[in-house]
Amino acid sequence: MGDLACYKIVVRDLVSETDLNRLSPIQVVVAQVDPAATRLSVQTDQSGLIGLMRHLHALGFVILAMSRQEIDDTRSVSCHS
């Protein structure tokens, strides 16, 4: 389970990156915010994702969507772009 991937997570409502990362087990980047949903991006392995999902659930966030994207080691493109 040590394979890193880029995960895109969409949660309902507005979320502040600072507030979210304050106690988060993994630091996330807020990629897009609108009144209905916030899109997050995180680079982690599967066990890190599970910890983050549990954290979001414990904080009461409604998770609307989640997708996984392989990280290509040959590219210098960030997961957060």
C-alpha positions as CSV (number, residue, x, y, z in Angstrom):
1,M,0.0,0.0,0.0
2,G,2.9,2.4,-0.3
3,D,2.0,3.6,-3.8
4,L,1.4,7.3,-3.9
5,A,-1.4,8.7,-6.0
6,C,-3.2,12.0,-6.4
7,Y,-6.7,12.0,-4.9
8,K,-9.3,14.6,-5.7
9,I,-12.0,15.0,-3.1
10,V,-15.2,17.1,-3.3
11,V,-16.9,18.1,-0.1
12,R,-20.2,19.9,0.3
13,D,-20.1,23.7,1.2
14,L,-17.3,26.1,1.7
15,V,-14.1,24.9,3.4
16,S,-11.1,26.9,4.5
17,E,-7.8,25.2,3.7
18,T,-6.3,26.6,7.0
19,D,-9.2,25.3,9.1
20,L,-9.1,21.9,7.3
21,N,-5.4,21.4,7.7
22,R,-5.3,22.6,11.4
23,L,-5.9,19.0,12.8
24,S,-5.7,17.0,9.6
25,P,-3.5,13.9,9.5
26,I,-2.5,14.8,5.9
27,Q,-2.2,18.3,4.5
28,V,-4.6,19.0,1.6
29,V,-4.7,21.7,-1.0
30,V,-8.0,23.5,-1.7
31,A,-8.2,23.5,-5.5
32,Q,-11.5,25.2,-6.0
33,V,-14.2,26.8,-3.8
34,D,-17.7,27.7,-4.6
35,P,-20.8,28.0,-2.3
36,A,-22.0,24.5,-3.0
37,A,-18.8,22.5,-2.9
38,T,-15.0,22.6,-2.2
39,R,-12.6,20.6,-4.3
40,L,-9.6,19.3,-2.4
41,S,-6.4,17.6,-3.7
42,V,-4.0,15.4,-1.8
43,Q,-1.0,13.3,-2.7
44,T,-0.9,10.2,-0.4
45,D,-1.0,6.4,-0.3
46,Q,-4.2,4.4,0.3
47,S,-3.8,4.2,4.1
48,G,-3.3,8.0,4.2
49,L,-6.4,8.5,2.2
50,I,-8.4,6.3,4.7
51,G,-7.1,8.4,7.6
52,L,-8.1,11.6,5.8
53,M,-11.6,10.3,4.9
54,R,-12.1,9.3,8.5
55,H,-11.0,12.8,9.6
56,L,-13.3,14.5,7.2
57,H,-16.2,12.3,8.3
58,A,-15.5,13.0,12.0
59,L,-15.6,16.7,11.3
60,G,-19.0,16.3,9.7
61,F,-18.1,16.9,6.1
62,V,-20.4,15.4,3.5
63,I,-18.1,13.8,0.8
64,L,-19.7,14.3,-2.6
65,A,-17.0,12.6,-4.8
66,M,-13.6,11.2,-4.8
67,S,-11.3,10.2,-7.7
68,R,-7.8,8.8,-8.0
69,Q,-5.1,9.7,-10.5
70,E,-1.9,7.9,-10.9
71,I,1.2,9.9,-10.4
72,D,3.6,9.7,-13.3
73,D,7.2,9.9,-11.9
74,T,8.5,11.1,-15.2
75,R,6.5,14.4,-15.1
76,S,7.2,17.3,-12.8
77,V,3.5,18.2,-12.7
78,S,2.2,18.6,-9.2
79,C,-0.8,16.7,-8.0
80,H,-2.3,20.0,-7.0
81,S,-2.3,21.7,-10.4
